[in-house]
Every structure is written in structure tokens, then in C-alpha cells.
Amino acid sequence: MQTKTQKIKDLRKRLDELENVKLKDALAKYGDAFQESGAAWNENAAWELADEEVSVLRAMVAEVKKEIRNLEHPLGAQVSSDKISK
């Protein structure tokens, strides 16, 4: 079983990979697809796929950050979930 410290370390590594590698690549593809599409960007399948990929990666980044925050501050996470459920 992983220790809390190891889990946080692994999550931070994953976060770094998501933000600094995958998200940057996706944003570059998004920009390229947008530039190539010209005025018809809303009808361009490559642009739509790149847009979706960026959205998914941003959601993944947010989820990893939330998981790290919950591990680092478990009482804060409990208070937040208590507020939501009331």
C-alpha cells in the first residue's frame, strides 16, 4: 500500500506531466487546427477534436489538483464536502 507522502509525490508527477507535456501539446494542436481552419473554424473536425482534448485535459488537471489538496488537507476537504451536502 502506498503511503500518503508517496501518493502525493506520484500525483504531483502526474500533474506536472499533464500540465507541462500533454496540455501544452494539446494547446499547440488546438492553435494549429484553429489557424488552419481559417474562417470555417466552427466546421473543422480537427479543431473540434483539439478543443475536446484540451477540455478533457483541463478536467483531469483539476481532478488531480483536488486529489492532492484532499490528501494534504483532509480536514479542509471534509469541511468542503459537509458544506456541499447541507
MDAnalysis code that builds the backbone (N, CA, C; Angstrom):
import MDAnalysis as mda
import numpy as np

u = mda.Universe.empty(258, n_residues=86, atom_resindex=np.repeat(np.arange(86), 3), trajectory=True)
u.add_TopologyAttr("name", ["N", "CA", "C"] * 86)
u.add_TopologyAttr("resid", np.arange(1, 87))
u.add_TopologyAttr("resname", ["MET", "GLN", "THR", "LYS", "THR", "GLN", "LYS", "ILE", "LYS", "ASP", "LEU", "ARG", "LYS", "ARG", "LEU", "ASP", "GLU", "LEU", "GLU", "ASN", "VAL", "LYS", "LEU", "LYS", "ASP", "ALA", "LEU", "ALA", "LYS", "TYR", "GLY", "ASP", "ALA", "PHE", "GLN", "GLU", "SER", "GLY", "ALA", "ALA", "TRP", "ASN", "GLU", "ASN", "ALA", "ALA", "TRP", "GLU", "LEU", "ALA", "ASP", "GLU", "GLU", "VAL", "SER", "VAL", "LEU", "ARG", "ALA", "MET", "VAL", "ALA", "GLU", "VAL", "LYS", "LYS", "GLU", "ILE", "ARG", "ASN", "LEU", "GLU", "HIS", "PRO", "LEU", "GLY", "ALA", "GLN", "VAL", "SER", "SER", "ASP", "LYS", "ILE", "SER", "LYS"])
u.atoms.positions = np.array([
    [0.843, -1.192, 0.000],
    [0.000, 0.000, 0.000],
    [0.883, 1.249, 0.000],
    [0.487, 2.226, -0.781],
    [1.238, 3.472, -0.874],
    [1.017, 4.334, 0.364],
    [2.094, 4.988, 0.764],
    [1.949, 5.943, 1.852],
    [1.337, 7.222, 1.297],
    [0.825, 8.036, 2.192],
    [0.234, 9.316, 1.800],
    [1.268, 10.179, 1.083],
    [2.490, 10.208, 1.604],
    [3.558, 11.008, 1.003],
    [3.876, 10.520, -0.403],
    [3.954, 9.207, -0.583],
    [4.238, 8.649, -1.906],
    [3.101, 8.943, -2.877],
    [1.878, 8.835, -2.393],
    [0.711, 9.118, -3.238],
    [0.739, 10.574, -3.709],
    [1.043, 11.506, -2.801],
    [1.129, 12.924, -3.166],
    [2.244, 13.134, -4.184],
    [3.382, 12.487, -3.958],
    [4.512, 12.610, -4.885],
    [4.115, 12.111, -6.276],
    [3.448, 10.966, -6.332],
    [3.004, 10.408, -7.610],
    [1.990, 11.324, -8.298],
    [1.078, 11.897, -7.509],
    [0.082, 12.803, -8.071],
    [0.726, 14.080, -8.603],
    [1.716, 14.598, -7.888],
    [2.417, 15.804, -8.353],
    [3.165, 15.518, -9.664],
    [3.736, 14.330, -9.768],
    [4.426, 13.940, -11.001],
    [3.421, 13.855, -12.148],
    [2.277, 13.259, -11.878],
    [1.220, 13.153, -12.894],
    [0.705, 14.537, -13.282],
    [0.537, 15.406, -12.302],
    [0.078, 16.768, -12.569],
    [1.069, 17.502, -13.462],
    [2.352, 17.361, -13.154],
    [3.388, 18.009, -13.959],
    [3.335, 17.503, -15.401],
    [3.189, 16.188, -15.560],
    [3.107, 15.614, -16.906],
    [1.874, 16.129, -17.642],
    [0.748, 16.183, -16.943],
    [-0.479, 16.660, -17.575],
    [-0.366, 18.117, -18.001],
    [0.138, 18.958, -17.093],
    [0.198, 20.395, -17.376],
    [1.304, 20.759, -18.357],
    [2.474, 20.207, -18.155],
    [3.641, 20.657, -18.910],
    [3.938, 19.865, -20.170],
    [3.285, 18.738, -20.351],
    [3.519, 17.954, -21.559],
    [2.215, 17.822, -22.350],
    [1.268, 17.126, -21.780],
    [0.055, 16.802, -22.527],
    [-0.798, 18.031, -22.829],
    [-0.993, 18.902, -21.833],
    [-1.821, 20.082, -22.065],
    [-1.145, 21.039, -23.041],
    [0.168, 21.204, -22.912],
    [0.884, 22.073, -23.859],
    [0.786, 21.533, -25.279],
    [0.936, 20.217, -25.450],
    [0.792, 19.607, -26.775],
    [-0.619, 19.820, -27.321],
    [-1.611, 19.596, -26.463],
    [-2.997, 19.755, -26.892],
    [-3.290, 21.204, -27.282],
    [-2.763, 22.141, -26.509],
    [-2.971, 23.553, -26.842],
    [-2.277, 23.924, -28.153],
    [-1.118, 23.334, -28.397],
    [-0.421, 23.580, -29.664],
    [-1.242, 23.037, -30.835],
    [-1.785, 21.820, -30.681],
    [-2.634, 21.245, -31.727],
    [-3.881, 22.099, -31.938],
    [-4.439, 22.575, -30.835],
    [-5.622, 23.430, -30.873],
    [-5.319, 24.692, -31.678],
    [-4.193, 25.325, -31.383],
    [-3.791, 26.536, -32.097],
    [-3.546, 26.272, -33.570],
    [-2.860, 25.169, -33.869],
    [-2.596, 24.810, -35.269],
    [-3.900, 24.558, -36.026],
    [-4.793, 23.805, -35.411],
    [-6.069, 23.491, -36.061],
    [-6.883, 24.761, -36.282],
    [-6.841, 25.653, -35.308],
    [-7.572, 26.914, -35.437],
    [-7.006, 27.748, -36.579],
    [-5.666, 27.829, -36.653],
    [-5.021, 28.601, -37.718],
    [-5.327, 28.013, -39.099],
    [-5.289, 26.692, -39.188],
    [-5.524, 26.024, -40.470],
    [-6.975, 26.118, -40.921],
    [-7.881, 26.265, -39.979],
    [-9.300, 26.263, -40.320],
    [-9.770, 27.584, -40.908],
    [-9.043, 28.661, -40.663],
    [-9.441, 29.960, -41.196],
    [-10.792, 30.386, -40.664],
    [-11.641, 30.861, -41.536],
    [-12.952, 31.372, -41.127],
    [-13.928, 30.250, -40.779],
    [-13.647, 29.044, -41.232],
    [-14.577, 27.931, -41.008],
    [-14.207, 27.119, -39.777],
    [-13.662, 27.766, -38.746],
    [-13.207, 27.030, -37.562],
    [-14.318, 26.236, -36.903],
    [-15.546, 26.745, -36.947],
    [-16.644, 26.035, -36.282],
    [-17.096, 24.797, -37.053],
    [-16.608, 24.619, -38.277],
    [-16.954, 23.443, -39.077],
    [-15.766, 22.496, -39.234],
    [-14.696, 22.756, -38.512],
    [-13.461, 22.000, -38.687],
    [-13.371, 20.887, -37.652],
    [-13.340, 19.640, -38.119],
    [-13.307, 18.486, -37.214],
    [-12.018, 18.444, -36.401],
    [-10.890, 18.798, -37.004],
    [-9.615, 18.782, -36.272],
    [-9.647, 19.784, -35.129],
    [-10.221, 20.941, -35.374],
    [-10.322, 21.952, -34.323],
    [-11.234, 21.463, -33.204],
    [-12.358, 20.856, -33.571],
    [-13.288, 20.346, -32.560],
    [-12.638, 19.262, -31.705],
    [-11.877, 18.368, -32.323],
    [-11.179, 17.319, -31.567],
    [-10.137, 17.919, -30.632],
    [-9.387, 18.891, -31.124],
    [-8.375, 19.544, -30.292],
    [-9.035, 20.274, -29.130],
    [-10.157, 20.922, -29.394],
    [-10.900, 21.629, -28.349],
    [-11.374, 20.655, -27.273],
    [-11.884, 19.513, -27.701],
    [-12.349, 18.488, -26.761],
    [-11.184, 17.934, -25.940],
    [-10.052, 17.700, -26.584],
    [-8.874, 17.178, -25.881],
    [-8.406, 18.155, -24.806],
    [-8.379, 19.441, -25.134],
    [-7.980, 20.462, -24.165],
    [-8.944, 20.459, -22.982],
    [-10.228, 20.373, -23.256],
    [-11.231, 20.359, -22.184],
    [-11.051, 19.157, -21.261],
    [-10.823, 17.994, -21.851],
    [-10.632, 16.773, -21.057],
    [-9.375, 16.888, -20.197],
    [-8.288, 17.370, -20.775],
    [-7.041, 17.507, -20.018],
    [-7.187, 18.517, -18.887],
    [-7.886, 19.605, -19.134],
    [-8.114, 20.589, -18.060],
    [-8.920, 19.974, -16.924],
    [-9.907, 19.163, -17.258],
    [-10.691, 18.481, -16.230],
    [-9.819, 17.500, -15.446],
    [-8.931, 16.801, -16.139],
    [-8.026, 15.869, -15.464],
    [-7.080, 16.618, -14.525],
    [-6.556, 17.754, -14.978],
    [-5.673, 18.572, -14.141],
    [-6.422, 19.012, -12.887],
    [-7.647, 19.480, -13.050],
    [-8.448, 19.926, -11.905],
    [-8.688, 18.777, -10.927],
    [-8.948, 17.591, -11.444],
    [-9.206, 16.428, -10.587],
    [-7.956, 16.030, -9.799],
    [-6.798, 16.034, -10.450],
    [-5.547, 15.690, -9.765],
    [-5.236, 16.733, -8.693],
    [-5.433, 18.012, -9.008],
    [-5.198, 19.070, -8.019],
    [-6.117, 18.896, -6.812],
    [-7.369, 18.542, -7.074],
    [-8.330, 18.321, -5.987],
    [-7.892, 17.144, -5.113],
    [-7.434, 16.085, -5.754],
    [-6.986, 14.908, -5.005],
    [-5.769, 15.237, -4.137],
    [-4.829, 16.008, -4.691],
    [-3.651, 16.432, -3.918],
    [-4.091, 17.275, -2.727],
    [-4.971, 18.234, -2.987],
    [-5.463, 19.117, -1.921],
    [-6.150, 18.305, -0.818],
    [-6.948, 17.319, -1.209],
    [-7.645, 16.490, -0.225],
    [-6.678, 15.649, 0.605],
    [-5.584, 15.206, -0.007],
    [-4.584, 14.439, 0.743],
    [-3.776, 15.335, 1.677],
    [-3.461, 16.540, 1.198],
    [-2.655, 17.451, 2.012],
    [-3.454, 18.094, 3.139],
    [-4.731, 18.312, 2.898],
    [-5.589, 18.986, 3.883],
    [-6.891, 18.205, 4.053],
    [-6.825, 17.036, 4.670],
    [-8.018, 16.189, 4.752],
    [-9.174, 16.832, 5.517],
    [-8.884, 17.634, 6.535],
    [-9.963, 18.283, 7.273],
    [-10.648, 19.332, 6.412],
    [-9.883, 20.060, 5.629],
    [-10.451, 21.050, 4.720],
    [-11.354, 20.400, 3.695],
    [-10.971, 19.230, 3.235],
    [-11.788, 18.506, 2.263],
    [-13.094, 18.064, 2.905],
    [-13.035, 17.640, 4.156],
    [-14.233, 17.208, 4.864],
    [-15.177, 18.381, 5.080],
    [-14.627, 19.527, 5.466],
    [-15.445, 20.717, 5.681],
    [-16.124, 21.118, 4.378],
    [-15.385, 21.090, 3.274],
    [-15.950, 21.451, 1.975],
    [-17.082, 20.512, 1.588],
    [-16.887, 19.214, 1.783],
    [-17.936, 18.272, 1.410],
    [-19.136, 18.395, 2.342],
    [-18.906, 18.754, 3.613],
    [-20.018, 18.982, 4.531],
    [-20.849, 20.177, 4.083],
    [-20.178, 21.242, 3.636],
    [-20.890, 22.432, 3.169],
    [-21.722, 22.109, 1.935],
    [-21.180, 21.284, 1.063],
    [-21.880, 20.935, -0.170],
    [-23.125, 20.109, 0.134],
    [-23.020, 19.190, 1.084],
    [-24.138, 18.295, 1.363],
    [-25.260, 18.963, 2.154],
    [-25.002, 20.117, 2.751],
    [-26.046, 20.793, 3.543],
    [-26.888, 21.699, 2.714],
])
